[in-house]
């Protein structure tokens, strides 16, 4: 055990004891960090609001057996604008929920960290792009090694007649490979999804209102299927 310096993005936190708080962060070098901020719930805490969700912070930690103790924290980027409206909060909540679900402890998570950072930067820069969340979900699937097949059939590899999609088979299917559980997709939707998966989160192409909702539905259900859990941050959209 000793003193270590690290950075991370706050994913979530919860009360611990009378005055402490457990803070879960995503670190590029050590993956998911489980830390404790002692006395942070007291009104005179020196940490103040530096450990709010979505905040990118610099940390000094004292290593412990179960939880590392935060001894110093400074803000690298607070992303204040994304907290200004519900749409951006929902999108950011979805991003950190996915990161929390897939990140491993004590393993390098550089790609996942950079993806989350880019997503939060895009949200902070302006209103939510209609396709930002599905694009993030598709990219997150790629980072963890389960990217859906979108440019060729997941069954045989052919690149034409991709009119169906199977969550269990791993993506788009052609007419010859479609299974009983495959969903029929509108013409052009697979190409639309492929474009989102390839685009930069900060420079997404103009959205198509005819495809945006369906793209989110497919990307969300694909991620939920492989995570074997619902994305609770998106539940507000189901009302």
TORRODREN-997456 format. One record per residue: x, y, z of N, C-alpha, C in turn; residue number from 1. Coordinates in Angstrom, 2 decimals. Layout:
N
REC      nx      ny      nz     cax     cay     caz      cx      cy      cz pos
REC       X       Y       Z       X       Y       Z       X       Y       Z NUM
...
// end
This chain:
239
REC      nx      ny      nz     cax     cay     caz      cx      cy      cz pos
REC    0.83   -1.19    0.00    0.00    0.00    0.00    0.87    1.25    0.00   1
REC    0.38    2.31   -0.67    1.15    3.53   -0.75    0.33    4.63   -1.36   2
REC    1.00    5.73   -1.72    0.36    6.88   -2.34    0.50    6.77   -3.86   3
REC   -0.59    6.95   -4.57   -0.54    6.90   -6.03   -1.29    8.11   -6.60   4
REC   -0.86    8.55   -7.77   -1.54    9.62   -8.49   -2.29    9.00   -9.67   5
REC   -3.50    9.47   -9.89   -4.33    8.92  -10.97   -5.32    9.98  -11.42   6
REC   -5.90    9.78  -12.58   -6.99   10.63  -13.03   -8.18    9.73  -13.34   7
REC   -9.35   10.32  -13.42  -10.53    9.52  -13.73  -11.74   10.39  -13.95   8
REC  -12.77    9.76  -14.50  -14.07   10.41  -14.67  -15.03    9.77  -13.68   9
REC  -15.71   10.60  -12.90  -16.63   10.09  -11.87  -17.85    9.48  -12.55  10
REC  -18.11    8.21  -12.24  -19.26    7.51  -12.79  -20.48    7.61  -11.88  11
REC  -20.26    7.42  -10.60  -21.36    7.48   -9.62  -20.75    7.50   -8.23  12
REC  -21.61    7.75   -7.25  -21.17    7.72   -5.86  -22.37    7.40   -4.98  13
REC  -22.08    6.99   -3.75  -23.16    6.72   -2.81  -22.64    6.90   -1.38  14
REC  -23.55    7.22   -0.44  -23.12    7.47    0.94  -22.48    6.24    1.57  15
REC  -21.53    6.50    2.47  -20.81    5.44    3.16  -20.56    5.91    4.59  16
REC  -21.18    5.24    5.56  -21.05    5.68    6.94  -21.78    7.00    7.16  17
REC  -21.36    7.73    8.19  -22.06    8.96    8.55  -21.68   10.15    7.70  18
REC  -20.43   10.22    7.24  -19.99   11.43    6.55  -19.21   11.15    5.27  19
REC  -18.94    9.87    4.99  -18.10    9.54    3.84  -18.95    9.22    2.61  20
REC  -18.28    9.07    1.50  -18.95    8.72    0.24  -18.03    7.82   -0.57  21
REC  -18.58    6.72   -1.08  -17.86    5.86   -2.01  -18.01    6.47   -3.40  22
REC  -16.90    6.65   -4.08  -16.89    7.26   -5.41  -16.31    6.26   -6.40  23
REC  -17.07    5.95   -7.44  -16.64    5.03   -8.49  -16.20    5.86   -9.69  24
REC  -15.00    5.63  -10.17  -14.45    6.39  -11.29  -13.94    5.45  -12.38  25
REC  -13.84    5.97  -13.58  -13.19    5.26  -14.67  -11.83    5.90  -14.91  26
REC  -10.79    5.11  -14.75   -9.42    5.57  -14.94   -8.86    4.96  -16.23  27
REC   -8.06    5.71  -16.99   -7.49    5.12  -18.20   -6.49    4.00  -17.91  28
REC   -5.78    4.09  -16.81   -4.70    3.14  -16.52   -5.12    1.96  -15.64  29
REC   -6.08    2.19  -14.75   -6.45    1.15  -13.78   -7.91    0.72  -13.90  30
REC   -8.58    1.19  -14.95   -9.96    0.77  -15.15  -10.89    1.36  -14.10  31
REC  -11.79    0.53  -13.60  -12.76    1.02  -12.61  -12.08    1.16  -11.25  32
REC  -12.19    2.36  -10.69  -11.62    2.64   -9.37  -12.73    2.75   -8.35  33
REC  -12.59    2.04   -7.26  -13.52    2.16   -6.14  -12.79    2.89   -5.02  34
REC  -13.25    4.09   -4.72  -12.54    4.93   -3.76  -13.50    5.42   -2.69  35
REC  -12.94    5.97   -1.63  -13.75    6.58   -0.59  -13.24    8.00   -0.33  36
REC  -14.18    8.93   -0.28  -13.87   10.32    0.06  -14.34   10.54    1.49  37
REC  -13.42   10.66    2.41  -13.78   10.76    3.82  -14.24   12.18    4.17  38
REC  -15.35   12.24    4.89  -15.89   13.51    5.35  -16.50   14.38    4.26  39
REC  -16.68   13.83    3.07  -17.14   14.66    1.95  -18.58   15.13    2.12  40
REC  -19.35   14.45    2.94  -20.75   14.84    3.13  -20.92   15.91    4.20  41
REC  -19.84   16.31    4.83  -19.93   17.42    5.79  -19.93   18.73    5.02  42
REC  -20.59   19.72    5.55  -20.73   21.00    4.84  -19.39   21.69    4.62  43
REC  -18.42   21.44    5.49  -17.12   22.09    5.37  -16.08   21.22    4.67  44
REC  -16.53   20.20    3.95  -15.60   19.32    3.26  -14.74   20.09    2.26  45
REC  -13.45   19.82    2.26  -12.55   20.52    1.34  -12.70   20.02   -0.09  46
REC  -13.38   18.88   -0.28  -13.58   18.38   -1.63  -14.73   19.08   -2.34  47
REC  -15.66   19.64   -1.59  -16.77   20.38   -2.17  -17.49   19.57   -3.23  48
REC  -17.74   20.21   -4.39  -18.46   19.53   -5.47  -17.54   18.95   -6.53  49
REC  -16.30   18.66   -6.16  -15.33   18.18   -7.15  -15.55   16.73   -7.57  50
REC  -16.39   16.01   -6.83  -16.57   14.59   -7.12  -17.97   14.28   -7.62  51
REC  -18.57   15.25   -8.32  -19.89   15.03   -8.91  -19.77   14.13  -10.14  52
REC  -20.82   13.33  -10.44  -20.79   12.50  -11.65  -20.47   13.32  -12.89  53
REC  -19.80   12.71  -13.83  -19.38   13.25  -15.13  -18.11   14.12  -15.03  54
REC  -17.60   14.39  -13.83  -16.45   15.27  -13.68  -15.14   14.52  -13.91  55
REC  -14.25   15.11  -14.71  -12.92   14.56  -14.95  -11.99   15.17  -13.91  56
REC  -11.37   14.33  -13.10  -10.58   14.82  -11.97   -9.18   14.20  -11.93  57
REC   -8.30   14.93  -11.26   -6.95   14.46  -10.94   -6.97   14.06   -9.47  58
REC   -6.41   12.90   -9.15   -6.52   12.37   -7.80   -5.17   12.01   -7.20  59
REC   -5.09   12.12   -5.89   -4.03   11.48   -5.13   -4.73   10.51   -4.19  60
REC   -4.32    9.24   -4.25   -5.01    8.19   -3.51   -4.05    7.50   -2.55  61
REC   -4.59    7.11   -1.40   -3.86    6.24   -0.48   -4.46    4.85   -0.64  62
REC   -3.66    3.91   -1.09   -4.15    2.57   -1.37   -4.61    1.86   -0.10  63
REC   -5.77    1.23   -0.22   -6.30    0.45    0.89   -6.60   -0.97    0.45  64
REC   -7.01   -1.81    1.36   -7.29   -3.21    1.02   -8.49   -3.33    0.11  65
REC   -9.56   -2.62    0.44  -10.78   -2.72   -0.36  -11.07   -1.45   -1.15  66
REC  -10.86   -0.31   -0.50  -11.12    0.98   -1.14   -9.90    1.88   -0.99  67
REC   -9.53    2.54   -2.07   -8.49    3.56   -1.98   -9.10    4.84   -1.42  68
REC   -8.37    5.55   -0.59   -8.86    6.78    0.02   -8.37    7.98   -0.78  69
REC   -9.29    8.86   -1.15   -8.94   10.08   -1.86   -8.37   11.07   -0.85  70
REC   -7.12   11.46   -1.07   -6.50   12.44   -0.17   -6.43   13.83   -0.81  71
REC   -6.39   13.89   -2.14   -6.43   15.16   -2.86   -7.21   14.98   -4.14  72
REC   -7.93   16.02   -4.54   -8.67   15.96   -5.80   -8.72   17.36   -6.41  73
REC   -8.49   17.44   -7.70   -8.63   18.70   -8.42   -9.34   18.42   -9.73  74
REC  -10.11   19.40  -10.19  -10.90   19.23  -11.40  -10.05   19.49  -12.64  75
REC  -10.07   18.55  -13.57   -9.46   18.74  -14.88  -10.49   19.36  -15.83  76
REC  -11.69   18.79  -15.84  -12.77   19.31  -16.68  -14.10   18.98  -16.01  77
REC  -14.92   19.98  -15.80  -16.19   19.78  -15.09  -17.37   19.54  -16.02  78
REC  -17.24   19.88  -17.30  -18.34   19.76  -18.26  -19.61   20.43  -17.72  79
REC  -19.55   21.69  -17.35  -20.71   22.33  -16.70  -21.93   22.47  -17.59  80
REC  -21.72   22.67  -18.90  -22.86   22.93  -19.78  -23.76   21.71  -19.94  81
REC  -23.19   20.51  -19.87  -24.02   19.32  -20.10  -25.03   19.11  -18.99  82
REC  -24.83   19.77  -17.85  -25.75   19.62  -16.72  -26.94   20.58  -16.82  83
REC  -26.99   21.37  -17.90  -27.97   22.46  -17.99  -29.34   22.04  -18.47  84
REC  -29.47   20.84  -19.04  -30.81   20.41  -19.46  -30.93   18.89  -19.36  85
REC  -32.17   18.42  -19.31  -32.43   17.00  -19.06  -31.89   16.11  -20.17  86
REC  -32.02   16.52  -21.43  -31.56   15.68  -22.53  -30.07   15.36  -22.41  87
REC  -29.29   16.38  -22.06  -27.85   16.15  -21.94  -27.52   15.31  -20.71  88
REC  -28.26   15.51  -19.63  -28.04   14.70  -18.43  -28.38   13.23  -18.70  89
REC  -29.48   12.99  -19.42  -29.86   11.62  -19.75  -28.79   10.97  -20.63  90
REC  -28.31   11.70  -21.62  -27.27   11.16  -22.50  -25.98   10.86  -21.74  91
REC  -25.57   11.80  -20.88  -24.36   11.59  -20.09  -24.55   10.43  -19.12  92
REC  -25.74   10.33  -18.53  -26.03    9.23  -17.63  -25.94    7.88  -18.31  93
REC  -26.40    7.83  -19.57  -26.30    6.59  -20.33  -24.85    6.22  -20.59  94
REC  -24.05    7.21  -20.93  -22.63    6.96  -21.21  -21.90    6.42  -19.98  95
REC  -22.10    7.05  -18.83  -21.39    6.58  -17.63  -21.96    5.24  -17.15  96
REC  -23.26    5.00  -17.39  -23.83    3.71  -17.00  -23.21    2.57  -17.80  97
REC  -23.03    2.79  -19.10  -22.40    1.77  -19.94  -20.95    1.56  -19.52  98
REC  -20.22    2.66  -19.30  -18.83    2.55  -18.88  -18.72    1.79  -17.56  99
REC  -19.61    2.09  -16.64  -19.62    1.42  -15.33  -19.90   -0.07  -15.49 100
REC  -20.77   -0.42  -16.44  -21.16   -1.81  -16.62  -20.06   -2.66  -17.25 101
REC  -19.24   -2.06  -18.10  -18.27   -2.86  -18.86  -16.83   -2.72  -18.37 102
REC  -16.51   -1.66  -17.64  -15.13   -1.46  -17.20  -14.71   -2.52  -16.18 103
REC  -13.46   -2.93  -16.28  -12.90   -3.90  -15.35  -11.97   -3.19  -14.36 104
REC  -11.84   -3.75  -13.20  -10.92   -3.20  -12.20   -9.50   -3.69  -12.46 105
REC   -8.55   -2.81  -12.19   -7.12   -3.15  -12.30   -6.72   -3.59  -13.70 106
REC   -7.39   -3.03  -14.71   -7.03   -3.29  -16.10   -7.04   -1.97  -16.86 107
REC   -6.14   -1.84  -17.82   -6.10   -0.63  -18.64   -7.41   -0.49  -19.41 108
REC   -7.99    0.70  -19.36   -9.24    0.98  -20.08   -9.09    2.29  -20.86 109
REC   -7.96    2.43  -21.52   -7.67    3.69  -22.21   -8.72    4.00  -23.28 110
REC   -9.05    3.03  -24.11  -10.00    3.27  -25.20  -11.38    3.64  -24.65 111
REC  -11.83    2.94  -23.61  -13.13    3.24  -23.03  -13.11    4.62  -22.37 112
REC  -12.04    4.94  -21.68  -11.92    6.24  -21.05  -11.97    7.36  -22.09 113
REC  -11.22    7.22  -23.17  -11.19    8.25  -24.21  -12.54    8.38  -24.90 114
REC  -13.24    7.26  -25.09  -14.58    7.30  -25.68  -15.53    8.07  -24.77 115
REC  -15.51    7.77  -23.48  -16.38    8.48  -22.54  -16.03    9.96  -22.50 116
REC  -14.75   10.27  -22.49  -14.32   11.67  -22.48  -14.81   12.40  -23.73 117
REC  -14.70   11.79  -24.90  -15.17   12.42  -26.14  -16.68   12.61  -26.12 118
REC  -17.39   11.62  -25.56  -18.84   11.75  -25.48  -19.27   12.91  -24.59 119
REC  -18.62   13.06  -23.45  -18.95   14.15  -22.54  -18.57   15.51  -23.14 120
REC  -17.45   15.54  -23.85  -17.05   16.79  -24.52  -18.09   17.18  -25.57 121
REC  -18.59   16.21  -26.32  -19.60   16.51  -27.34  -20.87   17.04  -26.70 122
REC  -21.26   16.49  -25.56  -22.45   16.97  -24.86  -22.25   18.37  -24.31 123
REC  -21.06   18.62  -23.81  -20.78   19.92  -23.22  -20.70   21.02  -24.28 124
REC  -20.39   20.63  -25.51  -20.20   21.62  -26.58  -21.50   22.19  -27.12 125
REC  -22.60   21.50  -26.92  -23.86   22.02  -27.46  -25.01   21.06  -27.22 126
REC  -26.17   21.33  -27.81  -27.33   20.47  -27.64  -27.03   19.03  -28.08 127
REC  -27.80   18.08  -27.58  -27.58   16.68  -27.89  -27.88   16.41  -29.36 128
REC  -26.89   15.91  -30.07  -27.13   15.46  -31.44  -28.08   14.27  -31.36 129
REC  -29.10   14.20  -32.21  -30.08   13.10  -32.11  -29.47   11.71  -32.17 130
REC  -28.29   11.61  -32.78  -27.68   10.29  -32.93  -26.47   10.07  -32.03 131
REC  -26.23   10.97  -31.09  -25.04   10.84  -30.25  -25.09    9.59  -29.38 132
REC  -26.22    9.31  -28.75  -26.31    8.15  -27.87  -26.16    6.85  -28.65 133
REC  -26.90    6.63  -29.75  -26.66    5.38  -30.48  -25.24    5.26  -31.01 134
REC  -24.65    6.36  -31.45  -23.26    6.31  -31.92  -22.33    5.89  -30.78 135
REC  -22.55    6.45  -29.59  -21.74    6.07  -28.43  -21.91    4.58  -28.11 136
REC  -23.15    4.10  -28.13  -23.39    2.70  -27.80  -22.70    1.77  -28.80 137
REC  -22.75    2.10  -30.07  -22.10    1.28  -31.09  -20.59    1.28  -30.90 138
REC  -20.03    2.44  -30.58  -18.59    2.54  -30.37  -18.17    1.81  -29.08 139
REC  -19.00    1.90  -28.06  -18.70    1.19  -26.82  -18.70   -0.32  -27.06 140
REC  -19.63   -0.79  -27.88  -19.67   -2.22  -28.21  -18.37   -2.63  -28.90 141
REC  -17.86   -1.78  -29.78  -16.60   -2.08  -30.47  -15.43   -2.11  -29.49 142
REC  -15.41   -1.17  -28.54  -14.31   -1.09  -27.58  -14.20   -2.37  -26.76 143
REC  -15.34   -2.95  -26.41  -15.31   -4.16  -25.57  -15.35   -5.44  -26.39 144
REC  -15.19   -5.31  -27.71  -15.03   -6.48  -28.55  -16.30   -7.16  -28.99 145
REC  -17.41   -6.45  -29.01  -18.66   -7.07  -29.48  -19.38   -6.16  -30.46 146
REC  -18.63   -5.50  -31.32  -19.23   -4.61  -32.32  -20.18   -5.38  -33.22 147
REC  -21.37   -4.86  -33.48  -22.28   -5.56  -34.38  -21.80   -5.50  -35.81 148
REC  -22.05   -6.55  -36.57  -21.74   -6.54  -38.00  -22.73   -5.62  -38.70 149
REC  -22.23   -4.61  -39.39  -23.09   -3.62  -40.04  -22.79   -3.44  -41.53 150
REC  -21.62   -3.86  -41.95  -21.27   -3.71  -43.37  -21.25   -5.04  -44.10 151
REC  -21.40   -6.12  -43.36  -21.48   -7.44  -43.98  -22.32   -8.34  -43.10 152
REC  -22.82   -9.41  -43.68  -23.68  -10.33  -42.95  -22.92  -11.01  -41.82 153
REC  -23.53  -11.02  -40.63  -22.90  -11.68  -39.48  -22.82  -13.18  -39.66 154
REC  -23.61  -13.71  -40.60  -23.61  -15.15  -40.81  -22.62  -15.61  -41.87 155
REC  -22.70  -14.99  -43.06  -21.88  -15.49  -44.18  -20.87  -14.47  -44.70 156
REC  -20.98  -13.22  -44.30  -20.01  -12.22  -44.71  -20.35  -11.46  -45.98 157
REC  -21.46  -11.80  -46.64  -21.82  -11.06  -47.85  -22.26   -9.64  -47.49 158
REC  -22.10   -8.73  -48.43  -22.34   -7.32  -48.12  -23.62   -6.76  -48.74 159
REC  -24.45   -7.61  -49.31  -25.70   -7.13  -49.90  -26.89   -7.82  -49.24 160
REC  -28.06   -7.26  -49.46  -29.31   -7.82  -48.94  -29.31   -7.88  -47.41 161
REC  -28.75   -6.83  -46.76  -28.69   -6.83  -45.30  -29.95   -6.19  -44.73 162
REC  -31.03   -6.91  -44.79  -32.32   -6.37  -44.38  -32.82   -6.85  -43.03 163
REC  -32.02   -7.61  -42.32  -32.45   -8.14  -41.03  -31.36   -7.92  -39.98 164
REC  -31.76   -8.00  -38.72  -30.80   -7.77  -37.63  -31.11   -8.74  -36.51 165
REC  -30.06   -9.39  -36.03  -30.20  -10.34  -34.94  -29.25   -9.97  -33.81 166
REC  -29.80   -9.78  -32.61  -28.97   -9.46  -31.46  -28.10  -10.65  -31.07 167
REC  -28.65  -11.84  -31.14  -27.89  -13.03  -30.75  -26.84  -13.41  -31.78 168
REC  -27.13  -13.18  -33.06  -26.17  -13.53  -34.11  -25.06  -12.49  -34.25 169
REC  -25.27  -11.30  -33.70  -24.21  -10.31  -33.69  -24.30   -9.23  -34.74 170
REC  -25.50   -8.97  -35.27  -25.63   -7.86  -36.20  -26.52   -8.13  -37.38 171
REC  -26.21   -7.46  -38.49  -27.04   -7.55  -39.69  -26.93   -8.93  -40.34 172
REC  -28.04   -9.36  -40.93  -28.08  -10.65  -41.61  -28.66  -10.47  -43.01 173
REC  -28.21  -11.29  -43.93  -28.78  -11.29  -45.27  -30.00  -12.22  -45.30 174
REC  -30.69  -12.22  -46.44  -31.90  -13.03  -46.55  -31.65  -14.51  -46.38 175
REC  -30.49  -14.98  -46.80  -30.19  -16.41  -46.69  -29.86  -16.83  -45.26 176
REC  -29.34  -15.89  -44.46  -28.89  -16.24  -43.10  -29.87  -15.83  -42.01 177
REC  -30.90  -15.12  -42.36  -31.81  -14.63  -41.32  -32.38  -15.80  -40.52 178
REC  -32.51  -15.56  -39.23  -33.02  -16.58  -38.32  -34.43  -16.22  -37.87 179
REC  -35.04  -17.13  -37.17  -36.42  -16.91  -36.73  -36.53  -15.69  -35.82 180
REC  -35.49  -15.38  -35.08  -35.55  -14.26  -34.15  -35.04  -12.95  -34.72 181
REC  -34.69  -12.93  -36.00  -34.14  -11.72  -36.61  -35.25  -10.71  -36.91 182
REC  -34.92   -9.43  -36.77  -35.87   -8.36  -37.02  -35.66   -7.78  -38.41 183
REC  -36.76   -7.54  -39.10  -36.69   -6.90  -40.40  -36.43   -5.40  -40.22 184
REC  -35.49   -4.85  -40.99  -35.15   -3.44  -40.89  -35.54   -2.71  -42.17 185
REC  -35.87   -1.43  -42.02  -36.18   -0.62  -43.19  -34.95   -0.45  -44.06 186
REC  -35.16   -0.34  -45.37  -34.05   -0.12  -46.28  -33.25    1.12  -45.86 187
REC  -31.97    0.97  -45.77  -31.10    2.10  -45.44  -30.70    2.18  -43.99 188
REC  -31.39    1.48  -43.10  -31.08    1.62  -41.68  -29.73    1.01  -41.31 189
REC  -29.39   -0.12  -41.91  -28.10   -0.73  -41.62  -26.96    0.21  -42.04 190
REC  -27.10    0.82  -43.22  -26.08    1.78  -43.67  -26.01    2.98  -42.74 191
REC  -27.16    3.41  -42.25  -27.21    4.55  -41.32  -26.47    4.20  -40.03 192
REC  -26.71    3.00  -39.51  -26.02    2.56  -38.29  -24.52    2.44  -38.53 193
REC  -24.13    1.93  -39.69  -22.71    1.81  -40.01  -22.05    3.18  -40.06 194
REC  -22.75    4.17  -40.59  -22.22    5.52  -40.62  -22.00    6.09  -39.23 195
REC  -22.93    5.83  -38.32  -22.77    6.31  -36.94  -21.61    5.61  -36.25 196
REC  -21.45    4.32  -36.49  -20.37    3.58  -35.85  -19.01    4.08  -36.30 197
REC  -18.92    4.59  -37.52  -17.64    5.03  -38.07  -17.34    6.50  -37.81 198
REC  -18.36    7.30  -37.48  -18.19    8.75  -37.34  -17.57    9.13  -36.00 199
REC  -16.94   10.30  -35.96  -16.42   10.84  -34.71  -17.57   11.42  -33.90 200
REC  -17.55   11.20  -32.58  -18.66   11.68  -31.74  -18.78   13.20  -31.77 201
REC  -17.69   13.88  -32.00  -17.73   15.34  -32.03  -18.09   15.90  -33.39 202
REC  -18.24   15.05  -34.38  -18.52   15.51  -35.74  -19.44   14.52  -36.44 203
REC  -20.58   14.23  -35.84  -21.53   13.29  -36.42  -22.21   13.89  -37.63 204
REC  -22.55   13.08  -38.61  -23.25   13.60  -39.79  -24.65   14.08  -39.42 205
REC  -25.25   14.87  -40.31  -26.61   15.35  -40.07  -27.55   14.16  -39.86 206
REC  -28.41   14.30  -38.89  -29.32   13.19  -38.57  -30.47   13.14  -39.57 207
REC  -31.04   11.97  -39.69  -32.23   11.75  -40.51  -33.36   11.40  -39.55 208
REC  -34.35   12.28  -39.39  -35.44   12.00  -38.45  -36.13   10.67  -38.71 209
REC  -36.08   10.21  -39.95  -36.70    8.94  -40.27  -35.96    7.73  -39.73 210
REC  -34.67    7.92  -39.42  -33.85    6.81  -38.95  -33.38    6.94  -37.51 211
REC  -33.32    8.17  -36.97  -32.71    8.39  -35.66  -33.34    7.55  -34.56 212
REC  -34.66    7.56  -34.47  -35.32    6.80  -33.42  -35.07    5.31  -33.53 213
REC  -35.11    4.80  -34.76  -34.86    3.37  -34.96  -33.41    3.01  -34.68 214
REC  -32.50    3.91  -35.03  -31.09    3.66  -34.75  -30.84    3.54  -33.26 215
REC  -31.45    4.43  -32.48  -31.32    4.35  -31.03  -31.91    3.05  -30.51 216
REC  -33.06    2.66  -31.03  -33.70    1.42  -30.58  -32.84    0.20  -30.82 217
REC  -32.25    0.10  -32.01  -31.41   -1.05  -32.34  -30.15   -1.04  -31.49 218
REC  -29.46    0.11  -31.41  -28.22    0.18  -30.64  -28.47   -0.10  -29.16 219
REC  -29.55    0.44  -28.64  -29.88    0.24  -27.22  -30.18   -1.23  -26.94 220
REC  -31.00   -1.85  -27.75  -31.38   -3.25  -27.51  -30.19   -4.18  -27.72 221
REC  -29.32   -3.83  -28.66  -28.12   -4.65  -28.86  -27.24   -4.60  -27.62 222
REC  -27.01   -3.41  -27.08  -26.19   -3.28  -25.89  -26.84   -3.96  -24.70 223
REC  -28.15   -3.77  -24.52  -28.84   -4.39  -23.39  -28.80   -5.92  -23.49 224
REC  -28.92   -6.43  -24.70  -28.88   -7.89  -24.89  -27.54   -8.44  -24.42 225
REC  -26.45   -7.79  -24.83  -25.13   -8.32  -24.52  -24.68   -7.99  -23.10 226
REC  -25.22   -6.92  -22.52  -24.93   -6.64  -21.11  -25.81   -7.47  -20.18 227
REC  -26.90   -8.01  -20.73  -27.89   -8.76  -19.97  -28.49   -7.91  -18.85 228
REC  -28.76   -6.64  -19.20  -29.39   -5.72  -18.25  -29.97   -4.54  -19.01 229
REC  -30.96   -3.90  -18.42  -31.55   -2.72  -19.01  -30.69   -1.49  -18.71 230
REC  -30.70   -0.56  -19.64  -30.03    0.72  -19.40  -31.03    1.64  -18.71 231
REC  -30.90    1.75  -17.41  -31.90    2.47  -16.63  -31.89    3.97  -16.93 232
REC  -30.76    4.50  -17.39  -30.69    5.93  -17.69  -31.61    6.31  -18.84 233
REC  -31.92    5.34  -19.72  -32.78    5.62  -20.86  -34.26    5.36  -20.56 234
REC  -34.56    4.94  -19.33  -35.94    4.64  -18.98  -36.85    5.84  -19.10 235
REC  -36.27    7.06  -18.94  -37.07    8.29  -19.05  -37.66    8.43  -20.45 236
REC  -37.04    7.79  -21.44  -37.55    7.87  -22.81  -38.71    6.92  -23.07 237
REC  -38.97    6.04  -22.12  -40.01    5.03  -22.32  -41.39    5.45  -21.85 238
REC  -41.45    6.65  -21.27  -42.70    7.09  -20.68  -43.79    7.38  -21.69 239
// end
